[in-house]
Amino acid sequence: MATAREAPARGDARVVVVIPAYNEAPSIGGVIRGCQAHADGVLVVDDGSRDDTAGEAARAGARVLRLDRNCGKGQALQAGITAAADADVLVFIDADGQDDPSEIPLLLAALRPEVDMVIGSRFIGTFEPGAITLINRVGSHALCGVLNVLFWTRVTDPFAGFRAVRSSALARCSLRAARYDIEVDVLLALLQIGARVVEVPVRRSPRAHGASGLDSVVDGTRILLRILDRRLDVARRWAR
């Protein structure tokens, strides 16, 4: 794991932003408009929303993929990866407006030829007041520590949803996560194929609308189990 700040821009690579969204009608339009200047396309995966998320996304100019029911963030993101398979680089960003789309160029700049994924790390960047609860901060540090010990890495924010990744690297991975364990699943799947991952500092703002669907205990447990599941893969390979 390395930290990167400056590198050449994306050049001729086709960049598509993938935004999984569930009941984010008040914020999705602003996120899309913020992304459009930095990408060749924006794809919103509406994860069975009960509000007008899909309509707001379409009006803002995004391509919209609608799932017929709420499948979970992991499945929504995987559907987006498949639908945007013609892109060279995928940028993932959440629909709630907590990440700043104007920082997309920072991620793309750090995606040097030898790098497969860039994570926008909130922990080497900045949390604005109210952007994270104490329990989520403590839980993130604890789970991050477990991951770093088990996988001999030094990542600071393995659960961040704001990242840029090469489609060619993702195509070599088999993803398993259906819900909020998707970010750690993507990271560990990439590390298992020998991909290089770096981090850049980003800002994290508080939510302006609604509430997060993440349950600190339930989803924290799910993330821990995903880490252990991926670690078992390593043990199985050693045992052969």
HELIX and SHEET records of a PDB file:
HELIX    1   1 ALA A   25  GLN A   36  1                                  12    
HELIX    2   2 THR A   53  ARG A   59  1                                   7    
HELIX    3   3 LYS A   73  ALA A   83  1                                  11    
HELIX    4   4 PRO A  101  GLU A  103  5                                   3    
HELIX    5   5 ILE A  104  ALA A  109  1                                   6    
HELIX    6   6 LEU A  134  PHE A  151  1                                  18    
HELIX    7   7 SER A  167  LEU A  170  1                                   4    
HELIX    8   8 ILE A  182  GLN A  192  1                                  11    
HELIX    9   9 SER A  216  ALA A  239  1                                  24    
SHEET    1   A 8 ALA A   2  THR A   3  0                                        
SHEET    2   A 8 VAL A 197  ARG A 204  1                                        
SHEET    3   A 8 MET A 117  PHE A 127  1                                        
SHEET    4   A 8 ARG A 163  ARG A 166 -1                                        
SHEET    5   A 8 VAL A  89  PHE A  92 -1                                        
SHEET    6   A 8 VAL A  15  ALA A  21  1                                        
SHEET    7   A 8 GLY A  41  ASP A  47  1                                        
SHEET    8   A 8 ARG A  63  LEU A  67  1                                        
END                                                                             
